[in-house]
């Protein structure tokens, strides 16, 4: 199934008890791995202040609440990733031998650009 193209459309896919997932096929997708699995929402309780802030964001961006929430969660996930990477690099800088090895590897990769342009 990996190399076989599917038709544009939507298919129902049983997921967990009490919910249904849909396989969403975009016009530009050609291979099954590129499809998105979209599941029905689970119920999550949030405090009234967070709901009001989410509703304000959704209104300002002209988005449904669910889409505004998904964007907020993705933004927070990315922030956590960057903070974790920053902590990892800080720990790497604290180990002189490991940091020297990292710098040497970066220097080796820098020579591969050889585009003839001066460093910016």
Steps between C-alpha positions, in 0.01 A plus 500: 500500500799732549548592136136485388315828450155542654204696370426845636230486764433392852469152653356398834744310718397345834746615764411446863180402667260790470697705246556501128801616303502627144783458254521845338646506151618837372500583130882506492558172684598207283626235741322356806774605749418863417139469622384644829305298753242728658314373806192629672582719797529378854345714774748706700399732781677836521453786742274791399791744459676267255176446308447876477856552375457221246169646382663843465782353290251308285289812441804714417629244249154401368558135594287231661589438866639155419738639238613781729565243774695276261717794394560598863599144593735477201658834593554379857643168376751689285590728790569196720715349224710817471540524879610136516750554218631811675552302823674222307737746333569668836594161643717431195683832547572402862698194381814643333591183307147447370466869408834490312376194309176684412697805379730278290198333339345838421826617343509186286146566379580867434758398242235319298324822398797617287278736307776757458306767689655687791371416848211720605 
